[in-house]
Amino acid sequence: MINFKTAIMPKKSVLESKLRKTQRFIDSEVLRRCDPLVPFKIGNLKKSGIHGTKIGSGQVRYTAPYARYQYYAGRMSTTRGRRWFQRMKSEQGQELLAAAQRMLKGG
């Protein structure tokens, strides 16, 4: 049972700071971990992810005009090709989630 009189809650500003830092970490890790899966022979598709994403916003965006087509219907090779985020999430999602939880706990 929790004794609410002695429980110490972090200040709102400390909690918000941790959340912002963790969100920036997640966004940058998603870009980094998707990098080997994004088609590289298609112009600047990888760079459009870096330029189209505001780190910390919670949205990773690939802004190249053909990015949507490449994501849903592009060619596949052994490692690179369509649905790179879904593939990264299924392969490395648990690691990313565990790292984010460690950051929130203060580790």
Biopython code that builds the backbone (N, CA, C, O; Angstrom):
import numpy as np
from Bio.PDB.StructureBuilder import StructureBuilder

atoms = [
    (1, "MET", "N", (0.839, -1.167, 0.000)),
    (1, "MET", "CA", (0.000, 0.000, 0.000)),
    (1, "MET", "C", (0.893, 1.242, 0.000)),
    (1, "MET", "O", (1.912, 1.270, 0.691)),
    (2, "ILE", "N", (0.535, 2.231, -0.740)),
    (2, "ILE", "CA", (1.312, 3.460, -0.852)),
    (2, "ILE", "C", (0.878, 4.435, 0.226)),
    (2, "ILE", "O", (-0.310, 4.698, 0.412)),
    (3, "ASN", "N", (1.858, 4.960, 0.927)),
    (3, "ASN", "CA", (1.582, 6.001, 1.910)),
    (3, "ASN", "C", (1.715, 7.330, 1.187)),
    (3, "ASN", "O", (2.826, 7.766, 0.884)),
    (4, "PHE", "N", (0.591, 7.975, 0.907)),
    (4, "PHE", "CA", (0.606, 9.197, 0.117)),
    (4, "PHE", "C", (1.240, 10.371, 0.848)),
    (4, "PHE", "O", (1.656, 11.339, 0.212)),
    (5, "LYS", "N", (1.319, 10.303, 2.153)),
    (5, "LYS", "CA", (1.936, 11.387, 2.905)),
    (5, "LYS", "C", (3.455, 11.390, 2.731)),
    (5, "LYS", "O", (4.082, 12.448, 2.777)),
    (6, "THR", "N", (4.049, 10.212, 2.531)),
    (6, "THR", "CA", (5.503, 10.144, 2.395)),
    (6, "THR", "C", (5.960, 9.921, 0.955)),
    (6, "THR", "O", (7.154, 10.007, 0.670)),
    (7, "ALA", "N", (5.040, 9.638, 0.056)),
    (7, "ALA", "CA", (5.422, 9.437, -1.347)),
    (7, "ALA", "C", (5.870, 10.756, -1.950)),
    (7, "ALA", "O", (5.230, 11.791, -1.766)),
    (8, "ILE", "N", (6.970, 10.701, -2.669)),
    (8, "ILE", "CA", (7.502, 11.912, -3.283)),
    (8, "ILE", "C", (7.212, 11.853, -4.783)),
    (8, "ILE", "O", (7.651, 10.941, -5.484)),
    (9, "MET", "N", (6.479, 12.825, -5.243)),
    (9, "MET", "CA", (6.173, 12.923, -6.664)),
    (9, "MET", "C", (7.134, 13.914, -7.293)),
    (9, "MET", "O", (7.418, 14.958, -6.706)),
    (10, "PRO", "N", (7.642, 13.600, -8.487)),
    (10, "PRO", "CA", (8.522, 14.566, -9.132)),
    (10, "PRO", "C", (7.748, 15.824, -9.518)),
    (10, "PRO", "O", (6.546, 15.779, -9.779)),
    (11, "LYS", "N", (8.451, 16.924, -9.546)),
    (11, "LYS", "CA", (7.812, 18.172, -9.958)),
    (11, "LYS", "C", (7.369, 18.053, -11.407)),
    (11, "LYS", "O", (7.945, 17.298, -12.189)),
    (12, "LYS", "N", (6.353, 18.799, -11.744)),
    (12, "LYS", "CA", (5.797, 18.766, -13.093)),
    (12, "LYS", "C", (6.870, 19.119, -14.121)),
    (12, "LYS", "O", (6.942, 18.490, -15.177)),
    (13, "SER", "N", (7.695, 20.105, -13.828)),
    (13, "SER", "CA", (8.720, 20.528, -14.775)),
    (13, "SER", "C", (9.767, 19.431, -14.987)),
    (13, "SER", "O", (10.265, 19.256, -16.100)),
    (14, "VAL", "N", (10.101, 18.695, -13.929)),
    (14, "VAL", "CA", (11.069, 17.598, -14.048)),
    (14, "VAL", "C", (10.487, 16.484, -14.901)),
    (14, "VAL", "O", (11.172, 15.930, -15.760)),
    (15, "LEU", "N", (9.237, 16.159, -14.665)),
    (15, "LEU", "CA", (8.569, 15.114, -15.439)),
    (15, "LEU", "C", (8.465, 15.506, -16.913)),
    (15, "LEU", "O", (8.748, 14.695, -17.794)),
    (16, "GLU", "N", (8.061, 16.747, -17.180)),
    (16, "GLU", "CA", (7.956, 17.212, -18.565)),
    (16, "GLU", "C", (9.315, 17.196, -19.250)),
    (16, "GLU", "O", (9.407, 16.850, -20.428)),
    (17, "SER", "N", (10.356, 17.559, -18.541)),
    (17, "SER", "CA", (11.703, 17.544, -19.093)),
    (17, "SER", "C", (12.124, 16.121, -19.465)),
    (17, "SER", "O", (12.701, 15.902, -20.530)),
    (18, "LYS", "N", (11.839, 15.158, -18.591)),
    (18, "LYS", "CA", (12.158, 13.760, -18.887)),
    (18, "LYS", "C", (11.382, 13.264, -20.102)),
    (18, "LYS", "O", (11.924, 12.552, -20.947)),
    (19, "LEU", "N", (10.110, 13.646, -20.180)),
    (19, "LEU", "CA", (9.288, 13.209, -21.310)),
    (19, "LEU", "C", (9.805, 13.793, -22.627)),
    (19, "LEU", "O", (9.873, 13.092, -23.636)),
    (20, "ARG", "N", (10.172, 15.093, -22.612)),
    (20, "ARG", "CA", (10.712, 15.713, -23.831)),
    (20, "ARG", "C", (12.020, 15.045, -24.254)),
    (20, "ARG", "O", (12.225, 14.767, -25.436)),
    (21, "LYS", "N", (12.892, 14.791, -23.299)),
    (21, "LYS", "CA", (14.172, 14.163, -23.584)),
    (21, "LYS", "C", (13.967, 12.751, -24.149)),
    (21, "LYS", "O", (14.645, 12.352, -25.096)),
    (22, "THR", "N", (13.040, 12.009, -23.567)),
    (22, "THR", "CA", (12.758, 10.650, -24.036)),
    (22, "THR", "C", (12.149, 10.671, -25.430)),
    (22, "THR", "O", (12.476, 9.815, -26.253)),
    (23, "GLN", "N", (11.269, 11.632, -25.714)),
    (23, "GLN", "CA", (10.670, 11.724, -27.047)),
    (23, "GLN", "C", (11.726, 12.056, -28.094)),
    (23, "GLN", "O", (11.707, 11.495, -29.190)),
    (24, "ARG", "N", (12.644, 12.958, -27.771)),
    (24, "ARG", "CA", (13.743, 13.267, -28.698)),
    (24, "ARG", "C", (14.589, 12.025, -28.950)),
    (24, "ARG", "O", (14.996, 11.771, -30.083)),
    (25, "PHE", "N", (14.853, 11.255, -27.906)),
    (25, "PHE", "CA", (15.622, 10.021, -28.038)),
    (25, "PHE", "C", (14.908, 9.041, -28.962)),
    (25, "PHE", "O", (15.528, 8.466, -29.856)),
    (26, "ILE", "N", (13.614, 8.850, -28.751)),
    (26, "ILE", "CA", (12.844, 7.901, -29.567)),
    (26, "ILE", "C", (12.853, 8.329, -31.033)),
    (26, "ILE", "O", (13.101, 7.507, -31.915)),
    (27, "ASP", "N", (12.587, 9.605, -31.301)),
    (27, "ASP", "CA", (12.565, 10.082, -32.687)),
    (27, "ASP", "C", (13.907, 9.865, -33.374)),
    (27, "ASP", "O", (13.954, 9.384, -34.506)),
    (28, "SER", "N", (14.989, 10.213, -32.701)),
    (28, "SER", "CA", (16.301, 10.059, -33.325)),
    (28, "SER", "C", (16.668, 8.583, -33.486)),
    (28, "SER", "O", (17.307, 8.210, -34.470)),
    (29, "GLU", "N", (16.273, 7.746, -32.535)),
    (29, "GLU", "CA", (16.549, 6.311, -32.654)),
    (29, "GLU", "C", (15.742, 5.675, -33.783)),
    (29, "GLU", "O", (16.243, 4.792, -34.480)),
    (30, "VAL", "N", (14.511, 6.112, -33.967)),
    (30, "VAL", "CA", (13.707, 5.578, -35.073)),
    (30, "VAL", "C", (14.386, 5.902, -36.400)),
    (30, "VAL", "O", (14.501, 5.034, -37.265)),
    (31, "LEU", "N", (14.836, 7.142, -36.568)),
    (31, "LEU", "CA", (15.543, 7.502, -37.800)),
    (31, "LEU", "C", (16.811, 6.674, -37.965)),
    (31, "LEU", "O", (17.097, 6.178, -39.055)),
    (32, "ARG", "N", (17.566, 6.527, -36.891)),
    (32, "ARG", "CA", (18.829, 5.785, -36.970)),
    (32, "ARG", "C", (18.591, 4.306, -37.259)),
    (32, "ARG", "O", (19.285, 3.714, -38.086)),
    (33, "ARG", "N", (17.626, 3.716, -36.591)),
    (33, "ARG", "CA", (17.379, 2.282, -36.767)),
    (33, "ARG", "C", (16.688, 1.955, -38.087)),
    (33, "ARG", "O", (16.826, 0.842, -38.594)),
    (34, "CYS", "N", (15.950, 2.906, -38.649)),
    (34, "CYS", "CA", (15.318, 2.694, -39.954)),
    (34, "CYS", "C", (16.311, 2.891, -41.097)),
    (34, "CYS", "O", (16.094, 2.389, -42.200)),
    (35, "ASP", "N", (17.388, 3.611, -40.842)),
    (35, "ASP", "CA", (18.342, 3.959, -41.891)),
    (35, "ASP", "C", (18.794, 2.766, -42.731)),
    (35, "ASP", "O", (18.795, 2.882, -43.956)),
    (36, "PRO", "N", (19.176, 1.632, -42.153)),
    (36, "PRO", "CA", (19.601, 0.508, -42.995)),
    (36, "PRO", "C", (18.465, -0.163, -43.759)),
    (36, "PRO", "O", (18.724, -1.002, -44.622)),
    (37, "LEU", "N", (17.225, 0.181, -43.468)),
    (37, "LEU", "CA", (16.081, -0.457, -44.120)),
    (37, "LEU", "C", (15.469, 0.395, -45.218)),
    (37, "LEU", "O", (14.728, -0.114, -46.059)),
    (38, "VAL", "N", (15.777, 1.704, -45.216)),
    (38, "VAL", "CA", (15.220, 2.628, -46.205)),
    (38, "VAL", "C", (15.948, 2.414, -47.532)),
    (38, "VAL", "O", (17.173, 2.297, -47.547)),
    (39, "PRO", "N", (15.209, 2.362, -48.649)),
    (39, "PRO", "CA", (15.869, 2.216, -49.950)),
    (39, "PRO", "C", (16.880, 3.339, -50.175)),
    (39, "PRO", "O", (16.555, 4.511, -49.987)),
    (40, "PHE", "N", (18.107, 2.987, -50.578)),
    (40, "PHE", "CA", (19.128, 4.015, -50.715)),
    (40, "PHE", "C", (19.384, 4.430, -52.145)),
    (40, "PHE", "O", (20.049, 5.442, -52.367)),
    (41, "LYS", "N", (18.891, 3.705, -53.116)),
    (41, "LYS", "CA", (19.116, 4.072, -54.515)),
    (41, "LYS", "C", (18.038, 5.006, -55.034)),
    (41, "LYS", "O", (17.969, 5.263, -56.236)),
    (42, "ILE", "N", (17.215, 5.506, -54.167)),
    (42, "ILE", "CA", (16.083, 6.334, -54.569)),
    (42, "ILE", "C", (16.356, 7.780, -54.159)),
    (42, "ILE", "O", (15.689, 8.307, -53.269)),
    (43, "GLY", "N", (17.297, 8.402, -54.780)),
    (43, "GLY", "CA", (17.568, 9.814, -54.517)),
    (43, "GLY", "C", (17.883, 10.113, -53.071)),
    (43, "GLY", "O", (18.758, 9.485, -52.476)),
    (44, "ASN", "N", (17.176, 11.066, -52.506)),
    (44, "ASN", "CA", (17.429, 11.512, -51.143)),
    (44, "ASN", "C", (16.334, 11.089, -50.183)),
    (44, "ASN", "O", (15.948, 11.869, -49.313)),
    (45, "LEU", "N", (15.830, 9.885, -50.317)),
    (45, "LEU", "CA", (14.745, 9.435, -49.462)),
    (45, "LEU", "C", (15.154, 9.416, -47.995)),
    (45, "LEU", "O", (14.387, 9.856, -47.139)),
    (46, "LYS", "N", (16.363, 8.907, -47.686)),
    (46, "LYS", "CA", (16.810, 8.879, -46.291)),
    (46, "LYS", "C", (16.962, 10.289, -45.743)),
    (46, "LYS", "O", (16.583, 10.567, -44.606)),
    (47, "LYS", "N", (17.520, 11.176, -46.558)),
    (47, "LYS", "CA", (17.696, 12.552, -46.109)),
    (47, "LYS", "C", (16.356, 13.243, -45.884)),
    (47, "LYS", "O", (16.253, 14.122, -45.028)),
    (48, "SER", "N", (15.326, 12.857, -46.642)),
    (48, "SER", "CA", (14.026, 13.493, -46.455)),
    (48, "SER", "C", (13.448, 13.140, -45.091)),
    (48, "SER", "O", (12.661, 13.911, -44.542)),
    (49, "GLY", "N", (13.823, 11.986, -44.531)),
    (49, "GLY", "CA", (13.395, 11.633, -43.183)),
    (49, "GLY", "C", (14.051, 12.524, -42.152)),
    (49, "GLY", "O", (13.414, 12.937, -41.183)),
    (50, "ILE", "N", (15.314, 12.820, -42.355)),
    (50, "ILE", "CA", (16.044, 13.690, -41.432)),
    (50, "ILE", "C", (15.528, 15.120, -41.531)),
    (50, "ILE", "O", (15.315, 15.781, -40.514)),
    (51, "HIS", "N", (15.326, 15.596, -42.758)),
    (51, "HIS", "CA", (14.875, 16.974, -42.952)),
    (51, "HIS", "C", (13.387, 17.159, -42.654)),
    (51, "HIS", "O", (12.966, 18.252, -42.274)),
    (52, "GLY", "N", (12.596, 16.112, -42.821)),
    (52, "GLY", "CA", (11.156, 16.231, -42.623)),
    (52, "GLY", "C", (10.700, 16.008, -41.188)),
    (52, "GLY", "O", (9.533, 16.224, -40.861)),
    (53, "THR", "N", (11.621, 15.576, -40.333)),
    (53, "THR", "CA", (11.260, 15.248, -38.957)),
    (53, "THR", "C", (11.747, 16.318, -38.001)),
    (53, "THR", "O", (12.914, 16.710, -38.025)),
    (54, "LYS", "N", (10.853, 16.777, -37.173)),
    (54, "LYS", "CA", (11.243, 17.672, -36.088)),
    (54, "LYS", "C", (11.471, 16.775, -34.873)),
    (54, "LYS", "O", (10.522, 16.258, -34.284)),
    (55, "ILE", "N", (12.735, 16.597, -34.507)),
    (55, "ILE", "CA", (13.082, 15.705, -33.405)),
    (55, "ILE", "C", (12.373, 16.173, -32.135)),
    (55, "ILE", "O", (12.490, 17.331, -31.733)),
    (56, "GLY", "N", (11.651, 15.273, -31.525)),
    (56, "GLY", "CA", (10.904, 15.583, -30.311)),
    (56, "GLY", "C", (9.421, 15.768, -30.541)),
    (56, "GLY", "O", (8.654, 15.889, -29.585)),
    (57, "SER", "N", (9.003, 15.791, -31.803)),
    (57, "SER", "CA", (7.588, 16.006, -32.107)),
    (57, "SER", "C", (6.760, 14.723, -31.983)),
    (57, "SER", "O", (5.543, 14.775, -31.807)),
    (58, "GLY", "N", (7.431, 13.578, -32.076)),
    (58, "GLY", "CA", (6.711, 12.310, -32.023)),
    (58, "GLY", "C", (6.266, 11.825, -33.387)),
    (58, "GLY", "O", (5.608, 10.790, -33.497)),
    (59, "GLN", "N", (6.622, 12.569, -34.436)),
    (59, "GLN", "CA", (6.271, 12.173, -35.800)),
    (59, "GLN", "C", (7.531, 12.151, -36.655)),
    (59, "GLN", "O", (8.227, 13.159, -36.778)),
    (60, "VAL", "N", (7.816, 11.003, -37.240)),
    (60, "VAL", "CA", (8.927, 10.882, -38.180)),
    (60, "VAL", "C", (8.317, 10.945, -39.566)),
    (60, "VAL", "O", (7.485, 10.114, -39.929)),
    (61, "ARG", "N", (8.744, 11.951, -40.351)),
    (61, "ARG", "CA", (8.138, 12.162, -41.669)),
    (61, "ARG", "C", (9.206, 12.113, -42.744)),
    (61, "ARG", "O", (10.254, 12.748, -42.623)),
    (62, "TYR", "N", (8.935, 11.361, -43.791)),
    (62, "TYR", "CA", (9.773, 11.336, -44.986)),
    (62, "TYR", "C", (9.051, 12.207, -46.005)),
    (62, "TYR", "O", (7.938, 11.885, -46.418)),
    (63, "THR", "N", (9.671, 13.301, -46.411)),
    (63, "THR", "CA", (8.981, 14.315, -47.199)),
    (63, "THR", "C", (9.281, 14.264, -48.689)),
    (63, "THR", "O", (8.767, 15.094, -49.439)),
    (64, "ALA", "N", (10.088, 13.324, -49.140)),
    (64, "ALA", "CA", (10.370, 13.217, -50.569)),
    (64, "ALA", "C", (9.054, 12.939, -51.302)),
    (64, "ALA", "O", (8.190, 12.247, -50.764)),
    (65, "PRO", "N", (8.886, 13.469, -52.527)),
    (65, "PRO", "CA", (7.625, 13.301, -53.244)),
    (65, "PRO", "C", (7.242, 11.844, -53.471)),
    (65, "PRO", "O", (6.058, 11.531, -53.593)),
    (66, "TYR", "N", (8.215, 10.959, -53.529)),
    (66, "TYR", "CA", (7.956, 9.551, -53.827)),
    (66, "TYR", "C", (8.042, 8.681, -52.569)),
    (66, "TYR", "O", (8.001, 7.456, -52.681)),
    (67, "ALA", "N", (8.159, 9.269, -51.390)),
    (67, "ALA", "CA", (8.352, 8.505, -50.155)),
    (67, "ALA", "C", (7.146, 7.607, -49.858)),
    (67, "ALA", "O", (7.316, 6.452, -49.467)),
    (68, "ARG", "N", (5.941, 8.126, -50.040)),
    (68, "ARG", "CA", (4.745, 7.324, -49.760)),
    (68, "ARG", "C", (4.684, 6.095, -50.669)),
    (68, "ARG", "O", (4.407, 4.986, -50.213)),
    (69, "TYR", "N", (4.947, 6.306, -51.956)),
    (69, "TYR", "CA", (4.957, 5.177, -52.895)),
    (69, "TYR", "C", (6.013, 4.160, -52.488)),
    (69, "TYR", "O", (5.736, 2.961, -52.466)),
    (70, "GLN", "N", (7.217, 4.618, -52.165)),
    (70, "GLN", "CA", (8.298, 3.707, -51.787)),
    (70, "GLN", "C", (7.951, 2.934, -50.513)),
    (70, "GLN", "O", (8.286, 1.756, -50.387)),
    (71, "TYR", "N", (7.284, 3.594, -49.580)),
    (71, "TYR", "CA", (6.943, 2.933, -48.325)),
    (71, "TYR", "C", (5.922, 1.814, -48.545)),
    (71, "TYR", "O", (6.061, 0.725, -47.989)),
    (72, "TYR", "N", (4.905, 2.083, -49.352)),
    (72, "TYR", "CA", (3.829, 1.109, -49.509)),
    (72, "TYR", "C", (3.991, 0.162, -50.692)),
    (72, "TYR", "O", (3.518, -0.973, -50.626)),
    (73, "ALA", "N", (4.641, 0.590, -51.771)),
    (73, "ALA", "CA", (4.675, -0.251, -52.966)),
    (73, "ALA", "C", (6.059, -0.354, -53.595)),
    (73, "ALA", "O", (6.192, -0.919, -54.680)),
    (74, "GLY", "N", (7.083, 0.170, -52.952)),
    (74, "GLY", "CA", (8.422, 0.161, -53.530)),
    (74, "GLY", "C", (9.009, -1.235, -53.635)),
    (74, "GLY", "O", (8.410, -2.222, -53.208)),
    (75, "ARG", "N", (10.184, -1.286, -54.210)),
    (75, "ARG", "CA", (10.883, -2.553, -54.384)),
    (75, "ARG", "C", (11.437, -3.046, -53.055)),
    (75, "ARG", "O", (11.691, -2.269, -52.135)),
    (76, "MET", "N", (11.614, -4.349, -52.984)),
    (76, "MET", "CA", (12.222, -4.968, -51.806)),
    (76, "MET", "C", (13.538, -5.605, -52.208)),
    (76, "MET", "O", (13.660, -6.193, -53.283)),
    (77, "SER", "N", (14.515, -5.478, -51.333)),
    (77, "SER", "CA", (15.754, -6.232, -51.494)),
    (77, "SER", "C", (15.895, -7.082, -50.230)),
    (77, "SER", "O", (14.923, -7.268, -49.498)),
    (78, "THR", "N", (17.077, -7.587, -49.977)),
    (78, "THR", "CA", (17.244, -8.444, -48.804)),
    (78, "THR", "C", (16.995, -7.690, -47.508)),
    (78, "THR", "O", (16.378, -8.235, -46.592)),
    (79, "THR", "N", (17.465, -6.437, -47.407)),
    (79, "THR", "CA", (17.259, -5.682, -46.167)),
    (79, "THR", "C", (16.504, -4.383, -46.383)),
    (79, "THR", "O", (15.788, -3.930, -45.490)),
    (80, "ARG", "N", (16.648, -3.787, -47.536)),
    (80, "ARG", "CA", (16.028, -2.485, -47.785)),
    (80, "ARG", "C", (14.726, -2.651, -48.556)),
    (80, "ARG", "O", (14.553, -3.611, -49.306)),
    (81, "GLY", "N", (13.817, -1.707, -48.361)),
    (81, "GLY", "CA", (12.588, -1.754, -49.129)),
    (81, "GLY", "C", (11.397, -1.227, -48.357)),
    (81, "GLY", "O", (11.544, -0.552, -47.338)),
    (82, "ARG", "N", (10.235, -1.540, -48.848)),
    (82, "ARG", "CA", (8.992, -0.961, -48.328)),
    (82, "ARG", "C", (8.732, -1.328, -46.868)),
    (82, "ARG", "O", (9.284, -2.282, -46.321)),
    (83, "ARG", "N", (7.862, -0.515, -46.270)),
    (83, "ARG", "CA", (7.419, -0.672, -44.886)),
    (83, "ARG", "C", (8.590, -0.791, -43.911)),
    (83, "ARG", "O", (8.605, -1.654, -43.033)),
    (84, "TRP", "N", (9.575, 0.100, -44.089)),
    (84, "TRP", "CA", (10.783, 0.038, -43.259)),
    (84, "TRP", "C", (10.503, 0.298, -41.787)),
    (84, "TRP", "O", (11.163, -0.289, -40.929)),
    (85, "PHE", "N", (9.547, 1.157, -41.473)),
    (85, "PHE", "CA", (9.251, 1.413, -40.060)),
    (85, "PHE", "C", (8.638, 0.177, -39.401)),
    (85, "PHE", "O", (9.025, -0.187, -38.290)),
    (86, "GLN", "N", (7.700, -0.458, -40.067)),
    (86, "GLN", "CA", (7.059, -1.651, -39.503)),
    (86, "GLN", "C", (8.082, -2.761, -39.295)),
    (86, "GLN", "O", (8.040, -3.464, -38.286)),
    (87, "ARG", "N", (8.999, -2.921, -40.246)),
    (87, "ARG", "CA", (10.019, -3.962, -40.111)),
    (87, "ARG", "C", (10.977, -3.641, -38.968)),
    (87, "ARG", "O", (11.354, -4.529, -38.204)),
    (88, "MET", "N", (11.371, -2.368, -38.851)),
    (88, "MET", "CA", (12.249, -1.972, -37.747)),
    (88, "MET", "C", (11.555, -2.209, -36.419)),
    (88, "MET", "O", (12.168, -2.701, -35.472)),
    (89, "LYS", "N", (10.262, -1.857, -36.345)),
    (89, "LYS", "CA", (9.503, -2.006, -35.109)),
    (89, "LYS", "C", (9.386, -3.473, -34.707)),
    (89, "LYS", "O", (9.489, -3.797, -33.523)),
    (90, "SER", "N", (9.177, -4.349, -35.660)),
    (90, "SER", "CA", (9.049, -5.769, -35.313)),
    (90, "SER", "C", (10.390, -6.374, -34.911)),
    (90, "SER", "O", (10.429, -7.290, -34.090)),
    (91, "GLU", "N", (11.492, -5.875, -35.480)),
    (91, "GLU", "CA", (12.814, -6.411, -35.159)),
    (91, "GLU", "C", (13.412, -5.782, -33.898)),
    (91, "GLU", "O", (14.041, -6.478, -33.101)),
    (92, "GLN", "N", (13.220, -4.468, -33.709)),
    (92, "GLN", "CA", (13.925, -3.757, -32.655)),
    (92, "GLN", "C", (13.022, -2.961, -31.730)),
    (92, "GLN", "O", (13.513, -2.219, -30.880)),
    (93, "GLY", "N", (11.730, -3.098, -31.877)),
    (93, "GLY", "CA", (10.792, -2.306, -31.105)),
    (93, "GLY", "C", (10.888, -2.512, -29.600)),
    (93, "GLY", "O", (10.790, -1.554, -28.832)),
    (94, "GLN", "N", (11.081, -3.762, -29.173)),
    (94, "GLN", "CA", (11.174, -4.041, -27.739)),
    (94, "GLN", "C", (12.423, -3.412, -27.131)),
    (94, "GLN", "O", (12.381, -2.914, -26.006)),
    (95, "GLU", "N", (13.539, -3.432, -27.869)),
    (95, "GLU", "CA", (14.772, -2.798, -27.394)),
    (95, "GLU", "C", (14.568, -1.295, -27.241)),
    (95, "GLU", "O", (14.980, -0.700, -26.245)),
    (96, "LEU", "N", (13.939, -0.702, -28.220)),
    (96, "LEU", "CA", (13.686, 0.742, -28.193)),
    (96, "LEU", "C", (12.762, 1.109, -27.030)),
    (96, "LEU", "O", (12.998, 2.099, -26.338)),
    (97, "LEU", "N", (11.741, 0.333, -26.822)),
    (97, "LEU", "CA", (10.815, 0.570, -25.719)),
    (97, "LEU", "C", (11.523, 0.435, -24.369)),
    (97, "LEU", "O", (11.306, 1.250, -23.472)),
    (98, "ALA", "N", (12.360, -0.583, -24.221)),
    (98, "ALA", "CA", (13.096, -0.781, -22.966)),
    (98, "ALA", "C", (14.053, 0.377, -22.703)),
    (98, "ALA", "O", (14.186, 0.822, -21.563)),
    (99, "ALA", "N", (14.724, 0.870, -23.749)),
    (99, "ALA", "CA", (15.633, 1.992, -23.584)),
    (99, "ALA", "C", (14.879, 3.252, -23.178)),
    (99, "ALA", "O", (15.353, 4.019, -22.340)),
    (100, "ALA", "N", (13.715, 3.466, -23.765)),
    (100, "ALA", "CA", (12.910, 4.637, -23.399)),
    (100, "ALA", "C", (12.418, 4.535, -21.954)),
    (100, "ALA", "O", (12.385, 5.536, -21.238)),
    (101, "GLN", "N", (12.042, 3.350, -21.531)),
    (101, "GLN", "CA", (11.602, 3.174, -20.147)),
    (101, "GLN", "C", (12.751, 3.424, -19.171)),
    (101, "GLN", "O", (12.547, 4.022, -18.115)),
    (102, "ARG", "N", (13.951, 2.973, -19.516)),
    (102, "ARG", "CA", (15.113, 3.242, -18.662)),
    (102, "ARG", "C", (15.370, 4.740, -18.553)),
    (102, "ARG", "O", (15.721, 5.234, -17.482)),
    (103, "MET", "N", (15.196, 5.464, -19.658)),
    (103, "MET", "CA", (15.402, 6.915, -19.613)),
    (103, "MET", "C", (14.385, 7.589, -18.687)),
    (103, "MET", "O", (14.729, 8.494, -17.926)),
    (104, "LEU", "N", (13.153, 7.144, -18.760)),
    (104, "LEU", "CA", (12.110, 7.738, -17.910)),
    (104, "LEU", "C", (12.320, 7.450, -16.427)),
    (104, "LEU", "O", (11.957, 8.252, -15.567)),
    (105, "LYS", "N", (12.911, 6.296, -16.147)),
    (105, "LYS", "CA", (13.174, 5.942, -14.749)),
    (105, "LYS", "C", (14.421, 6.640, -14.215)),
    (105, "LYS", "O", (14.709, 6.592, -13.018)),
    (106, "GLY", "N", (15.160, 7.289, -15.121)),
    (106, "GLY", "CA", (16.320, 8.031, -14.664)),
    (106, "GLY", "C", (17.642, 7.367, -14.963)),
    (106, "GLY", "O", (18.689, 7.843, -14.522)),
    (107, "GLY", "N", (17.614, 6.277, -15.704)),
    (107, "GLY", "CA", (18.846, 5.545, -15.998)),
    (107, "GLY", "C", (19.517, 5.952, -17.253)),
    (107, "GLY", "O", (20.562, 5.402, -17.601)),
]
sb = StructureBuilder()
sb.init_structure("model")
sb.init_model(0)
sb.init_chain("A")
sb.init_seg("    ")
for serial, (resi, resn, name, xyz) in enumerate(atoms, 1):
    if name == "N":
        sb.init_residue(resn, " ", resi, " ")
    sb.init_atom(name, np.array(xyz, "f"), 0.0, 1.0, " ", f" {name:<3s}", serial, name[0])
structure = sb.get_structure()
